[in-house]
Structures are given as structure tokens and as C-alpha cells.
Amino acid sequence: MLLFSCQEQTATKPSTTNIVVDSVAIVTALIDSLSSEIISDSLNASLYFDRAQMYLKSSALSLGSRDLLRAVRLDSINAYYWQQLGKLEYAMKNSRYAKNAWEKCARLDSRNINCRLDLAEIYLAVGELKKGQEKLDEILSFDSKNAEALYLSGNYALVKEDTLKAFKLIQASINQNQDFFKAYDLMGVLFSAQGNVLALDYFNSALRLRPYRYDIRYKVGMFYQNIGAYPEAIQAYNQALEINPTHKTSLHNIGVLKVFLGDSKSALDYFSKAIGVDDMYLEAYFGRAYVYELLGETVMSESDYRTTLMLDPAYRPAMEGLTRIGK
């Protein structure tokens, strides 16, 4: 791997900046070309749809939305156009419009799986569980091994507090798709909540697919912390910080564990780093105040306890801290 990296450095290749500029230039040229075609063929829905895709590539969401709306008005029976309009509206946080577009898509194409999956997800988000489950049942009636539908059905079971059914359905989704990252992640979370070491197997499977996900490393750390394996938890948090050095919760949690392990000075450093990332981080101020108290530095302790109370005047642990140090 090291040798490969060295070879790559000596090769002649365009800079990343140039690649980005060239890509932007290509998208702009395509937009200009489509705009010219639209001038001479203004009732062609596919031209508006294609230009919308280019606008989305350049993050011009409002322009993309405008063109998609024109496309569905000109070709109102094209289910795919409605599906893409729904995705755009959802990305723009217009949930109601997204739902309407996906419902239209589902009505136009009775076997369109993607529209029904999108609807099931948004119904879950807004609490319309009966409608969402109906869409999932429709999918599973003609595609019983659909991994996404099984996964979402597991989520519905969780909302209904049927944990056993949720486990079965989410595992079934993994059986159908061995690269189903979010299913591994969720199974890891569920087993972690039970203190079951199987959580680590699922988190490791998720990391196999996406090793850059620091949030999974953090979840591994939380699992170890909750079962009292503090050195392993610190190791996992440090792995998260190697990927994202500004992950404040990992910094805070290492500080907490250093206190438990009797390393107050090291804890102080981690709490300070967390505050450096977020100067409104209440728990980090409280943690540092407590460590200063342990070290007998009452002036510094008082300052951080009072900062904690400035952030949350009702934070009782800080009030108790001030009482202990006699302030």
C-alpha cells in the first residue's frame, strides 16, 4: 500500500481542483445545450427532465425543481418523473409535496417498487404506519425477498415495539443483501442496547463496507463503555477521532473514562479539546469543572461550573458542584 502511494505521487495526473473545474464546465455546457434545444422544442418533457438532472448535479435545487415540475406537467403519466420529483422535494425538506409526488407515481405504476419504498419511508417518518405497512406489504407480495422492504418492515416493527419481529426482519434483509450497510448498523445498535456482544459483529460488518464511518467507531466505543470495558472504549473513540478529529462526543467520553480510570490530568485535556470544538458544550464544561474540583483547583472549577449554569441555569449537577466547593 505504501509502495503504491509512492508510485502514485510520481505519476503525472491532473490536480483535484482541475477535475472539479472541468466537471463544472461540462455540466454548464450541457445545461446550455439543453436550454438551446428547449427554445426550439419547448413542449418536450424529456428535455426539461434532462436539464433538471444537470441542475441537480450543480446543486441548483430550485432550478431543478422548476424543470421537474414542467416535465410532469407535460408528461403527467410518466411515473419515473414523479418519483424523481418526490426525491427532490424530499431533499428540499418539502415532505408533503414529496409524499404527493410518490403517491402519484404509485398510482401510475402499480408495480413500481421504488415509489412504494419511498412512500413507506416517509409514512414512517410522519407516523402514518398503516399506510406505510400497506405499501410494504404490496412490495413483499410480489417480491418477498426485497431487502429494503424487509428492512423498513423491521423499522415499522420497532415503532410498534415488537423487537423480536424487528430482529427477524432486519436480519432477513441482510440475508438478501450482504452489503446492506444500514441494516448492519441498526442490528449493531439493537444488540448494543441489550449489552449483547453480537453488536460488535454487526458494527464490524458495517465498518467492512464503510471503514471511514467514524460514527460506527463511536458506537463501538459506546458499547464497550456501557459494559465497563474502558480501555477498549477509549481505543474505539480514538479510532473515531483518527477519522474525525473534531468529533466532540468522542473527546468528551474519553475524558469521562479517564476520570473513571483515575487519570484526571489527561481527562482535563480531553474535556478542553471538546470545548475547543464546541464552546457551548455544556457536558464538557461540567466534566472539566469536576476534574478541576478533584485536582483542588477551586477557582477554575467554580468558573466552569458557572459557565455550565450559564448554558443551562437548571443543570443540577453544576449547582451541586458549586455547593461542594463552597461557592
C-alpha positions as CSV (number, residue, x, y, z in Angstrom):
1,M,0.0,0.0,0.0
2,L,2.9,2.3,0.9
3,L,4.7,1.5,-2.3
4,F,1.5,2.1,-4.4
5,S,1.1,5.5,-2.7
6,C,4.7,6.5,-3.6
7,Q,4.2,5.5,-7.2
8,E,1.0,7.5,-7.4
9,Q,2.8,10.6,-6.3
10,T,5.4,10.4,-9.1
11,A,2.7,9.9,-11.8
12,T,1.6,12.8,-14.0
13,K,-2.1,13.5,-13.3
14,P,-4.4,16.5,-13.2
15,S,-5.0,18.1,-9.9
16,T,-8.2,17.6,-8.0
17,T,-9.1,21.3,-8.5
18,N,-8.8,20.9,-12.2
19,I,-11.0,17.9,-12.2
20,V,-13.7,19.8,-10.3
21,V,-13.5,22.8,-12.6
22,D,-13.7,20.5,-15.7
23,S,-16.7,18.7,-14.3
24,V,-18.5,22.0,-13.6
25,A,-17.6,23.2,-17.1
26,I,-19.1,20.0,-18.6
27,V,-22.3,20.3,-16.6
28,T,-22.6,24.0,-17.5
29,A,-22.1,23.2,-21.2
30,L,-24.8,20.5,-21.1
31,I,-27.2,22.9,-19.4
32,D,-26.6,25.5,-22.1
33,S,-27.0,22.9,-24.8
34,L,-30.3,21.6,-23.3
35,S,-31.5,25.2,-22.9
36,S,-30.9,25.8,-26.6
37,E,-32.9,22.7,-27.5
38,I,-35.8,23.8,-25.2
39,I,-36.0,27.1,-27.1
40,S,-36.8,25.2,-30.3
41,D,-38.8,22.4,-28.6
42,S,-40.5,23.9,-25.6
43,L,-43.1,21.1,-25.2
44,N,-40.6,18.3,-24.9
45,A,-40.8,16.9,-21.3
46,S,-37.7,14.9,-21.6
47,L,-35.6,18.0,-22.3
48,Y,-36.8,19.6,-19.1
49,F,-36.2,16.4,-17.2
50,D,-32.6,16.1,-18.5
51,R,-31.9,19.7,-17.7
52,A,-33.3,19.2,-14.2
53,Q,-30.7,16.4,-13.7
54,M,-27.9,18.7,-14.7
55,Y,-29.2,21.4,-12.3
56,L,-29.2,18.9,-9.5
57,K,-25.6,17.9,-10.3
58,S,-24.7,21.5,-9.9
59,S,-26.7,21.7,-6.6
60,A,-29.2,24.2,-8.2
61,L,-32.2,22.6,-6.4
62,S,-34.7,25.3,-7.1
63,L,-34.0,25.4,-10.8
64,G,-34.1,21.6,-10.9
65,S,-37.4,21.6,-9.1
66,R,-38.8,24.1,-11.6
67,D,-37.8,21.9,-14.6
68,L,-39.1,18.7,-13.0
69,L,-42.5,20.4,-12.4
70,R,-42.5,21.4,-16.1
71,A,-41.7,17.8,-17.1
72,V,-44.5,16.2,-15.1
73,R,-47.0,18.8,-16.4
74,L,-46.0,18.0,-20.0
75,D,-45.9,14.2,-19.4
76,S,-48.1,13.7,-16.4
77,I,-48.3,9.9,-16.8
78,N,-44.6,9.3,-16.6
79,A,-44.1,7.6,-13.2
80,Y,-40.4,8.0,-13.2
81,Y,-40.6,11.7,-13.5
82,W,-43.0,11.8,-10.5
83,Q,-40.6,9.6,-8.5
84,Q,-37.6,11.9,-9.2
85,L,-39.7,15.0,-8.3
86,G,-40.6,13.3,-5.0
87,K,-36.9,12.7,-4.2
88,L,-36.0,16.3,-5.0
89,E,-38.9,17.7,-2.9
90,Y,-37.8,15.4,0.0
91,A,-34.2,16.6,-0.3
92,M,-35.6,20.2,-0.1
93,K,-37.5,19.2,3.1
94,N,-40.9,19.5,1.4
95,S,-42.2,16.3,2.8
96,R,-45.8,16.9,1.9
97,Y,-45.0,17.6,-1.8
98,A,-42.7,14.6,-1.8
99,K,-45.4,12.4,-0.5
100,N,-47.9,13.7,-3.1
101,A,-45.4,13.0,-5.9
102,W,-44.7,9.5,-4.8
103,E,-48.4,8.7,-4.3
104,K,-48.9,9.9,-7.9
105,C,-46.1,7.7,-9.0
106,A,-47.5,4.6,-7.2
107,R,-51.0,5.2,-8.8
108,L,-49.5,5.5,-12.3
109,D,-47.3,2.3,-12.0
110,S,-48.9,-0.4,-9.8
111,R,-45.6,-2.3,-9.7
112,N,-43.2,0.5,-9.1
113,I,-41.2,-0.7,-6.1
114,N,-39.1,2.4,-5.6
115,C,-42.1,4.7,-5.3
116,R,-43.6,2.4,-2.7
117,L,-40.4,2.2,-0.8
118,D,-40.1,6.0,-0.7
119,L,-43.7,6.3,0.4
120,A,-43.2,3.7,3.2
121,E,-40.2,5.6,4.4
122,I,-42.0,8.9,4.5
123,Y,-45.1,7.4,6.1
124,L,-42.9,6.0,8.8
125,A,-41.4,9.5,9.3
126,V,-44.8,11.1,9.7
127,G,-46.3,8.3,11.7
128,E,-48.8,7.0,9.1
129,L,-47.9,3.5,10.0
130,K,-51.0,1.7,8.5
131,K,-50.5,3.3,5.1
132,G,-46.8,2.6,5.1
133,Q,-47.2,-1.0,6.1
134,E,-49.7,-1.4,3.3
135,K,-47.1,-0.2,0.8
136,L,-44.5,-2.6,2.1
137,D,-47.0,-5.5,2.0
138,E,-47.7,-4.6,-1.6
139,I,-44.0,-4.9,-2.4
140,L,-43.4,-8.1,-0.5
141,S,-46.5,-9.7,-2.1
142,F,-44.7,-9.8,-5.5
143,D,-41.0,-9.5,-4.3
144,S,-40.8,-11.4,-0.9
145,K,-37.0,-11.1,-0.8
146,N,-36.8,-7.3,-1.3
147,A,-34.1,-6.3,1.2
148,E,-35.2,-2.7,1.5
149,A,-38.8,-3.6,2.1
150,L,-37.8,-6.2,4.8
151,Y,-35.6,-3.6,6.4
152,L,-38.3,-1.0,6.5
153,S,-40.8,-3.5,7.8
154,G,-38.3,-4.1,10.6
155,N,-38.3,-0.4,11.4
156,Y,-42.1,-0.4,11.5
157,A,-41.9,-3.3,14.0
158,L,-39.6,-1.3,16.1
159,V,-42.0,1.6,16.2
160,K,-44.7,-0.8,17.3
161,E,-42.3,-2.1,20.0
162,D,-42.2,-5.6,18.5
163,T,-38.4,-6.1,18.9
164,L,-38.4,-9.8,18.2
165,K,-40.1,-9.3,14.8
166,A,-37.8,-6.3,14.1
167,F,-34.7,-8.5,14.6
168,K,-36.1,-11.2,12.3
169,L,-37.0,-8.8,9.5
170,I,-33.8,-6.8,9.6
171,Q,-31.7,-9.9,9.7
172,A,-33.8,-11.2,6.7
173,S,-32.8,-8.0,4.8
174,I,-29.1,-8.7,5.5
175,N,-29.6,-12.3,4.2
176,Q,-30.9,-10.9,0.9
177,N,-28.2,-8.2,0.7
178,Q,-24.8,-9.0,2.3
179,D,-23.7,-5.4,1.6
180,F,-26.6,-3.7,3.4
181,F,-24.7,-1.1,5.5
182,K,-27.6,0.5,7.3
183,A,-29.1,-2.9,8.3
184,Y,-25.8,-3.9,9.9
185,D,-25.6,-0.6,11.7
186,L,-29.2,-0.9,13.0
187,M,-28.6,-4.5,14.2
188,G,-25.5,-3.3,16.0
189,V,-27.5,-0.6,17.7
190,L,-30.2,-3.1,18.8
191,F,-27.8,-5.7,20.1
192,S,-25.8,-2.9,21.8
193,A,-28.9,-1.8,23.7
194,Q,-29.1,-5.3,25.1
195,G,-25.4,-5.4,26.0
196,N,-25.0,-8.3,23.6
197,V,-21.5,-8.8,22.1
198,L,-23.1,-9.7,18.8
199,A,-23.3,-5.9,18.4
200,L,-19.6,-5.9,17.6
201,D,-20.0,-8.4,14.8
202,Y,-22.6,-6.2,13.1
203,F,-20.7,-3.0,13.7
204,N,-17.5,-4.6,12.2
205,S,-19.5,-5.8,9.2
206,A,-20.7,-2.2,8.7
207,L,-17.1,-1.0,9.0
208,R,-16.0,-3.6,6.5
209,L,-18.3,-1.8,4.0
210,R,-17.6,1.8,5.1
211,P,-14.4,1.9,7.1
212,Y,-14.4,5.8,7.0
213,R,-17.6,6.0,9.2
214,Y,-16.4,7.4,12.4
215,D,-19.9,7.3,13.9
216,I,-19.7,3.5,13.8
217,R,-16.4,3.5,15.7
218,Y,-18.1,5.8,18.2
219,K,-20.9,3.3,18.6
220,V,-18.4,0.6,19.2
221,G,-16.9,2.8,21.9
222,M,-20.3,3.3,23.5
223,F,-20.9,-0.4,23.6
224,Y,-17.6,-1.1,25.4
225,Q,-18.2,1.9,27.7
226,N,-21.6,0.6,28.7
227,I,-20.3,-2.9,29.6
228,G,-17.4,-1.4,31.6
229,A,-14.6,-2.2,29.2
230,Y,-13.0,1.2,29.4
231,P,-9.6,0.7,27.7
232,E,-11.4,-0.9,24.7
233,A,-13.9,2.0,24.6
234,I,-11.0,4.6,24.6
235,Q,-9.4,2.7,21.8
236,A,-12.6,2.8,19.7
237,Y,-13.1,6.5,20.4
238,N,-9.6,7.3,19.4
239,Q,-10.2,5.4,16.1
240,A,-13.2,7.6,15.6
241,L,-11.0,10.7,16.2
242,E,-8.4,9.5,13.7
243,I,-11.1,9.8,11.1
244,N,-12.8,12.9,12.5
245,P,-10.5,14.8,15.0
246,T,-13.4,17.2,15.8
247,H,-15.9,14.6,17.0
248,K,-16.6,16.3,20.3
249,T,-18.6,13.4,21.8
250,S,-15.7,11.0,21.5
251,L,-13.4,13.6,23.1
252,H,-15.9,14.1,25.9
253,N,-16.4,10.4,26.5
254,I,-12.6,9.7,26.7
255,G,-12.5,12.5,29.3
256,V,-15.2,10.8,31.3
257,L,-13.4,7.4,31.1
258,K,-10.1,8.9,32.1
259,V,-11.8,10.2,35.2
260,F,-13.1,6.7,36.0
261,L,-9.5,5.4,35.4
262,G,-8.0,7.9,37.8
263,D,-6.2,9.9,35.1
264,S,-7.5,13.4,36.0
265,K,-4.9,15.4,34.2
266,S,-5.5,13.5,30.9
267,A,-9.2,13.9,31.4
268,L,-8.8,17.7,31.7
269,D,-7.0,17.7,28.3
270,Y,-9.8,15.8,26.6
271,F,-12.6,18.0,28.1
272,S,-10.7,21.1,27.0
273,K,-10.3,19.7,23.4
274,A,-14.1,19.1,23.3
275,I,-14.7,22.7,24.4
276,G,-12.3,23.8,21.7
277,V,-14.5,22.1,19.2
278,D,-17.8,23.5,20.7
279,D,-17.5,26.4,23.1
280,M,-21.2,25.8,24.1
281,Y,-20.7,22.1,25.1
282,L,-22.4,22.0,28.5
283,E,-21.3,18.5,29.4
284,A,-17.7,19.2,28.6
285,Y,-17.6,22.3,30.8
286,F,-19.2,20.3,33.6
287,G,-16.7,17.5,33.2
288,R,-13.8,19.9,33.3
289,A,-15.2,21.7,36.3
290,Y,-15.5,18.3,38.1
291,V,-11.9,17.4,37.3
292,Y,-10.6,20.8,38.5
293,E,-12.5,20.1,41.7
294,L,-10.8,16.7,42.0
295,L,-7.4,18.5,41.5
296,G,-8.2,21.1,44.2
297,E,-8.2,24.0,41.7
298,T,-11.4,25.6,43.1
299,V,-11.1,28.9,41.2
300,M,-11.0,27.1,37.8
301,S,-13.7,24.6,39.0
302,E,-16.0,27.5,40.0
303,S,-15.5,29.2,36.7
304,D,-16.5,26.1,34.7
305,Y,-19.4,25.2,36.9
306,R,-20.8,28.8,36.5
307,T,-20.3,28.5,32.7
308,T,-22.3,25.3,32.8
309,L,-25.1,27.1,34.6
310,M,-25.0,30.0,32.1
311,L,-25.7,27.4,29.4
312,D,-28.4,25.7,31.4
313,P,-29.4,27.5,34.6
314,A,-31.4,24.4,35.8
315,Y,-28.4,22.0,35.5
316,R,-28.5,20.4,38.9
317,P,-25.1,18.6,38.9
318,A,-23.4,22.0,38.4
319,M,-25.4,23.5,41.3
320,E,-24.3,20.6,43.5
321,G,-20.7,21.1,42.4
322,L,-20.7,24.7,43.4
323,T,-22.2,23.7,46.8
324,R,-19.4,21.1,47.3
325,I,-16.6,23.7,46.7
326,G,-18.4,26.1,48.9
327,K,-19.2,28.8,46.4
